């Protein structure tokens, strides 16, 4: 019988004890989308649907070693980053990834949790922009993250495109600006490319509090579809649909922002 190797995807992110975001959401997404998921944990958090109650960063040398031993042995078609916490971890991730330039790099610039808790220290934003963004294939900021990364208020489409192009200018190939933090009945996501293209994706907003981990899930799904060989535009569209279905069929757990349903077929 022919041995069919699963596409390999590595997540470099924090652990969410509540299971709705972080590496837990990433690994669930990778399994649902038929990829072999691996992880390098950057921080351990004590959190649930109501908030983040403690953060314990993993020692930098351990973060670096996790990535190195996985990639040197198993390899990966795609890598995604989530919670990176601080300058030292970002620097370590940059250092080790220079040895492995081939995999797609998907950056979810995790700055603040749904609960409002800080997940990336302020002084680490410049390190993210200078070290990892130029290496990335795609970065997936939501509207508040886009503002923090570019200092531009994303008040309309023109402002969003202007801000997104500032990230393109730093070397990333694609920028997906997620519109979920807007207030319209329809959500507008914009995909910008280094070729000057702008593609929009429109979906109906679901009135739900079960949105914990949407960013983690979306970026992981994009990494999976890229690992399967889909073109970026298709990978993004399929990932948006995956998250939409995950919110529609969410299990309604917890007292705060509940998790999505990750147990979806591709």
PEBELFEN-V157330 format. One line per field, one symbol per residue. phi: phi as a letter, one per 20 degrees, with the letter a starting at -180 (. if undefined). Layout:
phi=???
This chain:
phi=.feeefgdcdddaeedfenecmffffffffffdmceecbceebddebbferddaccffggffgffgffffffdenbebccdcfdmbfffffffggffffcfffgdddeffdcfgfnffdcfgfefffffeddgfeeebccfefffgfffcmdfeebfffffffffffgfeoffccdeeefefcffdeddcddcfenecddcdcffefbeecfnfffffffffgfffffoffgffgffffffffgfffgdgfmdndcffffeeedef
